[in-house]
Amino acid sequence: MYLKLLQNIFIPLFLVCIVSVTTAQKIDFISDSTLISVDTLAIDSSTIEYEEPISSNVIETPIYYNAEDSMIFVIDSQKIFLYGDAVVKYKEIELKASHIEFDMNNNIVFAKGTLDSLGKETGNPEFKEGNEVFLAKTLRYNFETKKGIIYGVRYEQQGEGILHSEKTKKHANAEIHFINGKYTTCNADHPHFYIALTKGKDIPDDKIVSGPAYLVVEDIPLPIVIPFALFPNTNKRASGIIIPSLGDELKRGFNLRNGGYYFGINDYIGLRLTGEIFTKGTWGISSNLIYRKRYKFRSNFNLRYYTNITSEKELPDYSKTKDFSVLWSHTQDPKANPTQSFNASVNFSSRTFDKNHSLSSELYLTNQKSSSITYSKRWPGSPFNLTASLKHSQNTRNRMVNLNFPKVAFTMSRIYPLRRKTRPGKMQWYENIQLSYSSRLENNIQVVDSLLFKPPVLSKFENGYQHEIPVSLNFKPLPFINFSPNIRYSGRLYPNSIRKYYDKENNEVITDTISGIKYAHSYIPSVSLLLTQKIYGIFQFRSSRIEVIRHVITPSVSFSFTPDMTEKLPDYFRTLEYIDVNDDTIKTTYSIFENGIYKLPSARGRSGVINFSLNNNFEMKVSSSNDTITKSKKIVILERLAFSTMYNIYRDSLNLNPIGIRGATRFLNNNITLQFGGIVDPYQIDSLGKKFNSFEWKNSGKIGRLTSLNFSLNMRLKSKIPVKDAGKQERGGIIDGTSNEDTELYTGGYTDFSAPWNVNIRYNLRYSKPAFKETITQTLNFSGGLSLTPKWKIGFSSGFDFKTKELTHTNLNIHRDLHCWEMRLVWIPFGIRQSYFFTINIKSSMLRDTLKLEKRRSWYDKPEEFGMF
């Protein structure tokens, strides 16, 4: 009896205690003496882990396991059954499933899912080894041989690829053989499309190779069969061929575009070389260099060159141009170096590049381009800073290019040299004396683009150097008065100077340039006085929802005076006498440095200027009849209404400057912005339109003549977003670098489906009448978007030309999110850019250029032959 009691109770109990020594568990005895059931539902979650090695005689590394529901040990067959969120770990291998069977004799584990109360399969096996993770229907794996058989596997590859297979065999070297496979980038459990692979092999961190393959869309096999397939399966850079796209244009003929080769140089640098060729002679090449280093910088350099030929030589519309474009962006990560930075944004091209080669409406309509390359350095703990830059701007309409390089600036921030570090008493007035320093070196030129790189032009750069040391003192004798005396020393270097003389024989003034570096300097004392104060006006109402209206008036008067320092400084002026066309003798004074980039350090003579300004603000408080918590709210009637002018006390005539008027306000929660402004000239004009020293109010009783007026209205309206949807944004199609301009749809790369609709309207009015002739210019632009459903997005942009009374450049964009696919339509219905582009393609960047359907009509086609589809 004691032996039977020992066999049935104490020996199994001892085995369970070895597995969980310190855990208090509920043990149920089964009628079969060789079976034990352990219920862990009542166990605290902190005691679920079992870290006792199993069968350490066969494999050296222990196997750890646990289960949320229960575990069953079969002593005779040496098997363990785990139920409910079961986990088995061995080295880098981790297996999760709702049902796991482990054979300790053969070191084989079997896992599968279970059915829930609704008959839905749940808890399917999830196998992880290192960085590789895959899901399966059933799995059988040998820990000793590292081989396994898997059914219904779903394996996410490196990148965006996903591999499904009906039956898979895993080998000890981690390679996988499979049959009836599916390769896709769709993350749905039942993919919307896939490439059916009859059989194949997956080599980790390398590639997937298969036998015959064909395309399946929505479970419909398509007659597109290939004898074999090869897919990359690595996160390392690799070089490869870029397949070109085929197209046809009326003026340039059939073409192959964006074909070439990608060089994966290393983990930081990638180079893309592509080309284009047309049957009528046009050809082009482009290179795109990308180099990035995490926490250091990211950069993109794009160079494109084209020989563009349209039509035939015998035809009148034949043209041949050479176009180029340089795009470079470089951004330094702030973490790379907190004391110095280097950033670049370069956009430079020939005048006709965007016209001939850009499919983007935004680029086509833009005639201003600019570039900037900047290096900055600061010294911690000191006020000194250094900045060096190269800048460029160009106007493709008038073909003018401005270059400013190099430009170097060294500055010292404001310091208080007489301020004491420890101050026992009150601050003295002299402790507010402030000192700063700035120096600048520049080299500028403005030239027509066709002459930019010609040798004679390069010698015409204007250059110079200047530095300034301002010393000032600010104090307030009264709360509303600010008194500020200061003195500024300024010095400038000039590479040359000029001399003018009168040629009597030819009756002309000749200017000679004298080479040689010269230095000019000045020290200019000045004093300024500022008086400003706020005046409040309150208007209260008793029997209205309008509780109060507040008017804030801010008058400001400032006076600045600079004495005449001509006798105290070197004489940089010369006098010239000549005879004009009316045989009158003219005597004039000129500066010998007037052709320099910085002109003179100071003006000749004294100056005294009084500035007047008057700013107004109107607000009202309105009671709310519906909101009991917030009884009233503030509404801005007029955010700003300002008047300003200046009076020069030493000018011999026309002392008063024109009066400037500026105003702005906003409505409907800042969705509508209104701005206006104008200039009123207080002086009369004669019959020739020239001003003379007589006020207009003497002639007409008016304050002055309205010489210019501008008015702008910006309105942005959109539907309200429910609170539960606020901040949500569904990802649409991602458009990469070279193909983005082909769609001109969503330049940001994402489609915003959060707002059902939005409308943007921009109206501008400009009126000008400097003398007798008046000019009125009006522009109207509007754009918007509409989300018909969470998956549909429609966008549009257009405008109205008030002169021709026609719509300006108009385009319509339609986007449909198809989960792993996307559809896009871009249509420009009229105008010289009349065109359309329609495509259905895979979202994944891996297959986007391969699995797609396109139809387009280029804007190069003649409008009379244009037709949608």
ZANU-827765 format. One record per residue (C-alpha): x, y, z. Coordinates in steps of 0.25 Angstrom, whole numbers, plus 5000, padded with zeros to 4 digits. Last residue first. Example, Ala and Ser with C-alpha at 12.3 -4.5 7.8 and 13.67 -1.06 7.14 Angstrom:
    x    y    z
 5055 4996 5029
 5049 4982 5031
//
This chain:
    x    y    z
 4965 5234 4708
 4962 5249 4709
 4965 5256 4696
 4975 5265 4691
 4977 5266 4676
 4973 5281 4675
 4982 5284 4688
 4995 5279 4681
 5002 5269 4689
 5014 5274 4698
 5005 5274 4709
 5006 5259 4710
 4994 5250 4709
 4995 5238 4719
 4991 5224 4722
 4998 5216 4732
 4996 5202 4738
 5005 5198 4749
 5013 5186 4755
 5027 5189 4752
 5030 5203 4756
 5022 5202 4769
 5028 5188 4772
 5038 5191 4783
 5033 5205 4786
 5020 5199 4791
 5008 5206 4787
 5005 5197 4775
 5000 5204 4763
 4987 5209 4756
 4991 5221 4747
 4984 5233 4740
 4991 5245 4735
 4984 5256 4727
 4989 5268 4718
 4986 5282 4714
 4998 5290 4719
 4996 5301 4708
 4982 5303 4713
 4971 5294 4716
 4966 5281 4724
 4978 5279 4732
 4975 5265 4738
 4982 5257 4748
 4976 5243 4752
 4982 5234 4762
 4978 5220 4767
 4985 5213 4778
 4988 5199 4782
 4991 5192 4796
 4979 5198 4802
 4971 5203 4789
 4972 5218 4793
 4966 5226 4781
 4972 5239 4777
 4966 5250 4768
 4973 5262 4764
 4968 5273 4755
 4976 5284 4749
 4974 5298 4745
 4984 5309 4739
 4975 5322 4738
 4961 5323 4735
 4957 5334 4726
 4952 5348 4726
 4965 5353 4718
 4968 5364 4728
 4961 5358 4740
 4969 5345 4739
 4962 5335 4748
 4969 5324 4756
 4970 5309 4758
 4973 5298 4767
 4966 5284 4769
 4966 5272 4779
 4957 5260 4780
 4960 5249 4790
 4953 5236 4791
 4956 5225 4802
 4949 5231 4814
 4937 5234 4805
 4935 5246 4796
 4947 5254 4802
 4947 5267 4795
 4958 5277 4793
 4961 5291 4790
 4967 5302 4781
 4964 5317 4778
 4972 5328 4771
 4968 5342 4768
 4977 5353 4763
 4974 5367 4760
 4982 5379 4755
 4977 5393 4753
 4986 5404 4747
 4984 5419 4747
 4990 5429 4738
 4990 5443 4743
 5001 5444 4753
 5006 5432 4763
 4992 5425 4761
 4993 5410 4765
 4982 5401 4769
 4985 5386 4774
 4974 5376 4777
 4977 5362 4782
 4968 5350 4784
 4972 5337 4790
 4961 5326 4792
 4964 5313 4799
 4953 5302 4800
 4953 5289 4809
 4945 5277 4809
 4943 5263 4816
 4955 5266 4825
 4963 5254 4830
 4967 5248 4817
 4980 5255 4815
 4988 5248 4803
 5003 5247 4806
 5015 5249 4797
 5016 5264 4800
 5015 5267 4786
 5001 5261 4785
 4996 5262 4770
 5007 5267 4761
 5007 5252 4755
 5019 5252 4747
 5026 5261 4756
 5027 5251 4767
 5033 5240 4758
 5047 5244 4760
 5047 5246 4775
 5037 5236 4781
 5022 5237 4782
 5016 5231 4794
 5001 5228 4792
 4991 5230 4803
 4993 5229 4818
 4981 5231 4826
 4981 5243 4836
 4976 5243 4849
 4978 5256 4858
 4964 5258 4860
 4955 5246 4857
 4949 5244 4870
 4947 5259 4872
 4939 5260 4859
 4946 5269 4848
 4938 5281 4844
 4937 5284 4829
 4947 5294 4823
 4949 5308 4820
 4961 5316 4816
 4959 5331 4812
 4970 5340 4808
 4966 5354 4804
 4976 5364 4799
 4975 5379 4797
 4985 5389 4791
 4984 5404 4789
 4994 5413 4782
 4995 5428 4779
 4983 5434 4787
 4985 5449 4786
 4985 5457 4799
 4978 5462 4811
 4967 5467 4802
 4962 5482 4801
 4964 5482 4786
 4976 5492 4784
 4980 5496 4797
 4978 5481 4802
 4988 5477 4792
 5000 5483 4799
 5009 5491 4791
 5024 5489 4789
 5024 5482 4775
 5022 5468 4770
 5024 5465 4755
 5012 5460 4747
 5015 5468 4735
 5003 5478 4737
 5008 5480 4751
 5006 5471 4763
 5001 5474 4777
 5007 5469 4791
 5001 5461 4802
 5003 5447 4795
 4994 5437 4801
 4999 5422 4801
 4991 5410 4803
 4988 5397 4811
 4979 5386 4812
 4978 5372 4819
 4967 5363 4821
 4969 5349 4827
 4957 5339 4827
 4959 5325 4834
 4964 5333 4847
 4953 5327 4856
 4942 5333 4846
 4949 5346 4844
 4962 5353 4843
 4967 5367 4842
 4978 5376 4836
 4981 5390 4833
 4992 5399 4827
 4992 5413 4823
 5005 5421 4819
 5005 5436 4818
 5015 5441 4807
 5027 5448 4813
 5027 5463 4818
 5039 5471 4815
 5035 5474 4800
 5045 5485 4800
 5059 5489 4805
 5061 5477 4814
 5066 5480 4828
 5053 5477 4836
 5051 5464 4829
 5036 5460 4833
 5032 5445 4833
 5019 5438 4832
 5011 5427 4838
 4996 5422 4839
 4992 5409 4845
 4979 5401 4846
 4981 5388 4853
 4973 5376 4858
 4960 5382 4854
 4947 5376 4859
 4953 5366 4868
 4943 5358 4876
 4944 5354 4891
 4934 5344 4897
 4923 5345 4908
 4916 5336 4918
 4926 5325 4917
 4919 5314 4925
 4904 5317 4921
 4907 5316 4906
 4894 5318 4898
 4892 5333 4900
 4906 5337 4898
 4910 5351 4902
 4919 5359 4892
 4931 5367 4896
 4937 5376 4885
 4951 5379 4880
 4957 5391 4871
 4971 5394 4870
 4978 5406 4865
 4992 5410 4862
 4997 5425 4860
 5011 5428 4855
 5019 5440 4853
 5034 5440 4850
 5042 5453 4852
 5055 5454 4844
 5068 5463 4846
 5080 5461 4837
 5093 5468 4835
 5102 5469 4823
 5108 5458 4814
 5104 5444 4816
 5112 5434 4824
 5120 5421 4821
 5120 5424 4806
 5115 5414 4796
 5114 5399 4801
 5116 5392 4788
 5125 5402 4782
 5121 5411 4770
 5118 5423 4778
 5132 5423 4784
 5138 5436 4779
 5125 5443 4783
 5119 5453 4774
 5116 5468 4775
 5109 5475 4764
 5111 5488 4756
 5102 5490 4743
 5105 5500 4733
 5093 5502 4724
 5095 5499 4709
 5081 5492 4708
 5087 5479 4706
 5096 5480 4719
 5109 5487 4721
 5118 5481 4731
 5124 5485 4745
 5128 5474 4755
 5131 5475 4770
 5138 5464 4778
 5134 5457 4790
 5141 5447 4800
 5147 5458 4808
 5153 5453 4821
 5145 5454 4834
 5143 5466 4844
 5139 5476 4834
 5128 5468 4828
 5122 5463 4841
 5109 5470 4840
 5100 5466 4852
 5091 5454 4853
 5077 5456 4859
 5066 5446 4862
 5052 5450 4867
 5041 5440 4870
 5026 5441 4872
 5017 5430 4875
 5002 5429 4876
 4995 5416 4881
 4980 5417 4881
 4972 5405 4887
 4957 5405 4885
 4949 5395 4893
 4935 5392 4890
 4926 5387 4901
 4914 5377 4904
 4909 5375 4890
 4897 5366 4893
 4889 5378 4894
 4881 5386 4904
 4893 5391 4913
 4904 5396 4904
 4918 5401 4908
 4928 5409 4899
 4942 5409 4905
 4954 5417 4899
 4968 5414 4903
 4980 5422 4900
 4994 5415 4900
 5007 5424 4900
 5019 5426 4892
 5030 5437 4892
 5043 5433 4886
 5056 5442 4886
 5068 5440 4877
 5082 5445 4878
 5093 5444 4868
 5108 5443 4867
 5115 5438 4854
 5129 5433 4853
 5134 5432 4839
 5143 5423 4831
 5148 5421 4817
 5159 5411 4813
 5165 5410 4799
 5169 5398 4791
 5175 5401 4777
 5169 5402 4763
 5164 5416 4758
 5151 5415 4750
 5149 5427 4740
 5136 5433 4738
 5134 5442 4726
 5124 5453 4725
 5120 5457 4711
 5121 5469 4701
 5129 5461 4691
 5140 5472 4690
 5137 5478 4704
 5140 5464 4711
 5136 5467 4726
 5143 5459 4737
 5139 5448 4747
 5148 5441 4756
 5145 5427 4762
 5150 5418 4773
 5155 5404 4774
 5155 5391 4783
 5148 5399 4794
 5150 5396 4809
 5139 5402 4819
 5140 5407 4833
 5128 5411 4842
 5128 5417 4856
 5115 5419 4862
 5111 5428 4873
 5099 5428 4882
 5089 5436 4890
 5076 5429 4894
 5064 5435 4901
 5051 5427 4903
 5039 5435 4908
 5026 5428 4913
 5031 5424 4927
 5039 5437 4929
 5054 5440 4928
 5055 5426 4922
 5069 5421 4918
 5076 5416 4906
 5091 5417 4904
 5098 5414 4891
 5112 5410 4885
 5112 5405 4870
 5125 5398 4865
 5123 5396 4850
 5131 5388 4839
 5131 5388 4824
 5137 5380 4813
 5136 5381 4798
 5132 5374 4785
 5125 5377 4772
 5128 5366 4762
 5131 5371 4748
 5142 5361 4745
 5133 5350 4744
 5125 5357 4733
 5137 5358 4724
 5140 5343 4726
 5126 5338 4722
 5119 5329 4732
 5107 5338 4734
 5105 5344 4721
 5093 5335 4716
 5087 5337 4730
 5087 5352 4729
 5095 5359 4740
 5095 5364 4755
 5108 5363 4762
 5112 5362 4777
 5124 5360 4786
 5122 5363 4801
 5131 5364 4814
 5124 5368 4826
 5127 5373 4840
 5119 5375 4853
 5122 5380 4867
 5114 5383 4879
 5115 5392 4891
 5104 5396 4901
 5104 5407 4912
 5094 5403 4922
 5104 5403 4933
 5106 5417 4931
 5093 5421 4938
 5097 5414 4951
 5090 5401 4956
 5086 5403 4971
 5094 5397 4982
 5104 5386 4984
 5106 5382 4970
 5114 5369 4967
 5117 5367 4953
 5118 5382 4950
 5113 5387 4937
 5123 5396 4929
 5125 5387 4917
 5111 5384 4915
 5111 5374 4903
 5102 5373 4890
 5106 5362 4881
 5119 5361 4874
 5118 5359 4859
 5126 5353 4848
 5120 5352 4834
 5125 5346 4821
 5118 5346 4808
 5125 5339 4797
 5117 5339 4788
 5105 5348 4785
 5100 5344 4771
 5087 5351 4765
 5082 5345 4752
 5073 5353 4742
 5066 5345 4731
 5054 5354 4731
 5044 5343 4733
 5053 5332 4738
 5056 5341 4750
 5069 5337 4758
 5074 5337 4772
 5087 5332 4777
 5094 5332 4791
 5107 5327 4796
 5109 5328 4811
 5119 5330 4823
 5114 5333 4837
 5123 5335 4849
 5118 5338 4863
 5125 5344 4876
 5118 5347 4889
 5126 5337 4897
 5122 5326 4906
 5121 5316 4894
 5128 5321 4881
 5118 5321 4870
 5120 5316 4856
 5111 5317 4843
 5113 5311 4829
 5102 5314 4819
 5099 5310 4805
 5087 5317 4799
 5079 5316 4786
 5067 5324 4780
 5058 5322 4769
 5046 5331 4764
 5038 5328 4751
 5029 5318 4757
 5017 5314 4748
 5024 5302 4742
 5029 5297 4756
 5015 5297 4762
 5009 5291 4749
 5018 5279 4750
 5022 5272 4737
 5035 5279 4737
 5044 5277 4724
 5042 5288 4714
 5036 5299 4722
 5044 5296 4735
 5057 5296 4727
 5055 5308 4719
 5063 5318 4727
 5074 5309 4731
 5074 5303 4745
 5078 5306 4759
 5072 5301 4772
 5082 5300 4784
 5078 5298 4798
 5090 5296 4807
 5093 5294 4822
 5106 5294 4830
 5106 5296 4845
 5115 5300 4857
 5114 5300 4872
 5104 5289 4875
 5111 5279 4866
 5105 5266 4861
 5092 5267 4870
 5086 5278 4861
 5086 5268 4849
 5092 5275 4837
 5084 5277 4825
 5089 5277 4811
 5080 5280 4799
 5085 5280 4784
 5077 5282 4772
 5084 5286 4759
 5077 5287 4746
 5081 5288 4731
 5075 5291 4718
 5080 5292 4704
 5070 5296 4693
 5066 5292 4679
 5053 5297 4673
 5045 5294 4661
 5031 5301 4661
 5033 5306 4647
 5035 5291 4641
 5046 5288 4632
 5055 5284 4644
 5045 5275 4650
 5037 5276 4663
 5044 5278 4677
 5058 5276 4681
 5063 5277 4695
 5077 5274 4698
 5076 5271 4713
 5084 5271 4726
 5080 5268 4740
 5088 5268 4753
 5082 5264 4766
 5089 5264 4780
 5082 5259 4792
 5088 5261 4807
 5085 5256 4821
 5094 5259 4832
 5101 5254 4845
 5091 5247 4855
 5089 5236 4844
 5098 5238 4832
 5092 5241 4819
 5097 5241 4805
 5088 5242 4792
 5093 5245 4779
 5083 5246 4767
 5089 5247 4753
 5082 5251 4741
 5083 5249 4726
 5075 5255 4714
 5072 5252 4700
 5063 5259 4689
 5066 5254 4675
 5052 5251 4669
 5052 5237 4674
 5053 5241 4688
 5064 5237 4699
 5064 5238 4714
 5075 5235 4724
 5077 5230 4738
 5089 5229 4748
 5085 5227 4763
 5096 5228 4773
 5095 5223 4787
 5104 5227 4799
 5103 5224 4814
 5102 5208 4815
 5111 5207 4803
 5112 5209 4788
 5098 5204 4785
 5099 5208 4770
 5086 5209 4763
 5086 5208 4748
 5078 5214 4736
 5064 5216 4731
 5056 5228 4734
 5050 5230 4721
 5049 5222 4708
 5043 5230 4697
 5034 5231 4684
 5033 5244 4678
 5037 5258 4682
 5026 5266 4676
 5014 5256 4678
 5019 5249 4690
 5020 5234 4692
 5024 5226 4705
 5032 5214 4710
 5037 5214 4724
 5051 5210 4727
 5056 5198 4736
 5066 5202 4747
 5077 5192 4747
 5083 5188 4760
 5093 5191 4772
 5090 5186 4786
 5089 5193 4799
 5087 5184 4811
 5073 5181 4817
 5072 5168 4810
 5062 5159 4803
 5062 5163 4789
 5053 5156 4780
 5056 5146 4768
 5045 5140 4759
 5046 5129 4749
 5039 5125 4736
 5030 5137 4736
 5015 5136 4733
 5006 5148 4731
 4992 5142 4727
 4985 5148 4740
 4981 5138 4751
 4968 5144 4758
 4969 5143 4773
 4967 5158 4774
 4979 5160 4766
 4988 5148 4763
 5002 5149 4755
 5009 5137 4750
 5022 5130 4754
 5030 5118 4749
 5042 5114 4758
 5046 5122 4770
 5058 5130 4776
 5056 5138 4789
 5068 5147 4792
 5080 5150 4802
 5078 5153 4817
 5072 5139 4818
 5072 5130 4806
 5057 5127 4802
 5055 5115 4792
 5044 5113 4782
 5032 5106 4777
 5020 5109 4769
 5021 5124 4772
 5008 5132 4771
 5011 5147 4770
 5001 5153 4779
 4989 5163 4780
 4978 5166 4789
 4985 5158 4800
 4977 5149 4810
 4983 5153 4823
 4984 5167 4818
 4998 5173 4818
 4999 5174 4803
 5014 5175 4798
 5013 5161 4792
 5019 5148 4789
 5011 5135 4789
 5016 5121 4790
 5010 5108 4786
 5023 5100 4790
 5034 5104 4800
 5049 5102 4803
 5054 5111 4814
 5069 5114 4818
 5072 5116 4833
 5085 5107 4832
 5078 5096 4840
 5067 5095 4829
 5052 5100 4829
 5042 5093 4820
 5030 5100 4816
 5016 5096 4812
 5005 5105 4807
 5014 5118 4806
 5012 5133 4808
 5023 5142 4807
 5022 5157 4810
 5031 5168 4804
 5032 5182 4809
 5047 5183 4814
 5053 5170 4819
 5043 5159 4818
 5030 5157 4826
 5027 5142 4826
 5013 5136 4826
 5013 5121 4827
 5001 5112 4824
 5008 5099 4828
 5022 5098 4834
 5032 5086 4835
 5044 5088 4843
 5059 5087 4844
 5068 5092 4855
 5074 5078 4857
 5073 5078 4872
 5062 5088 4874
 5053 5080 4864
 5041 5088 4859
 5027 5085 4855
 5018 5096 4852
 5003 5098 4849
 4995 5110 4843
 5007 5119 4842
 5013 5133 4846
 5027 5138 4843
 5038 5146 4850
 5053 5147 4846
 5061 5156 4855
 5067 5145 4863
 5058 5133 4862
 5044 5136 4864
 5032 5127 4862
 5017 5131 4864
 5008 5120 4864
 4993 5123 4862
 4986 5128 4875
 4972 5129 4869
 4963 5121 4858
 4949 5126 4859
 4938 5116 4863
 4930 5126 4870
 4934 5121 4884
 4949 5121 4880
 4956 5111 4871
 4971 5107 4874
 4984 5110 4868
 4996 5100 4865
 5009 5097 4871
 5018 5084 4871
 5031 5083 4877
 5042 5073 4875
 5053 5070 4885
 5052 5055 4882
 5051 5050 4896
 5045 5063 4902
 5033 5064 4892
 5027 5077 4893
 5013 5080 4889
 5008 5095 4888
 4994 5100 4887
 4990 5115 4888
 5003 5119 4881
 5017 5126 4883
 5030 5120 4879
 5044 5127 4883
 5057 5123 4877
 5069 5131 4881
 5074 5121 4891
 5062 5112 4893
 5048 5118 4898
 5035 5112 4898
 5022 5121 4900
 5007 5117 4902
 4997 5127 4901
 4986 5117 4905
 4990 5102 4906
 5003 5095 4908
 5004 5080 4906
 5017 5073 4911
 5022 5060 4906
 5032 5049 4912
 5024 5038 4907
 5022 5031 4920
 5022 5044 4929
 5011 5051 4921
 5011 5066 4927
 4999 5075 4925
 5000 5090 4925
 4989 5100 4927
 4983 5113 4924
 4994 5124 4923
 5005 5115 4918
 5020 5115 4921
 5033 5110 4915
 5048 5110 4916
 5058 5101 4909
 5072 5099 4915
 5084 5100 4906
 5093 5087 4906
 5083 5079 4898
 5081 5064 4900
 5084 5061 4915
 5078 5075 4919
 5064 5068 4917
 5056 5080 4921
 5063 5092 4928
 5055 5099 4940
 5051 5113 4937
 5036 5113 4938
 5030 5127 4937
 5016 5127 4942
 5019 5132 4957
 5017 5147 4954
 5003 5145 4948
 4998 5140 4961
 4993 5126 4960
 4978 5123 4960
 4977 5120 4945
 4990 5111 4946
 4983 5097 4946
 4993 5086 4946
 4989 5073 4940
 4997 5060 4943
 4997 5047 4935
 5004 5034 4938
 4994 5029 4949
 4983 5030 4939
 4971 5034 4948
 4975 5048 4947
 4979 5056 4959
 4977 5071 4960
 4988 5080 4966
 4985 5095 4970
 4998 5102 4971
 5006 5110 4982
 5019 5113 4974
 5033 5113 4981
 5038 5100 4975
 5032 5100 4962
 5037 5090 4952
 5044 5082 4963
 5031 5083 4971
 5023 5076 4960
 5033 5065 4959
 5032 5063 4974
 5017 5063 4974
 5018 5052 4963
 5026 5043 4972
 5018 5046 4984
 5004 5043 4979
 5002 5030 4971
 5016 5023 4972
 5018 5026 4987
 5003 5022 4990
 5005 5009 4982
 5018 5006 4990
 5011 5009 5003
 5000 5000 5000
//
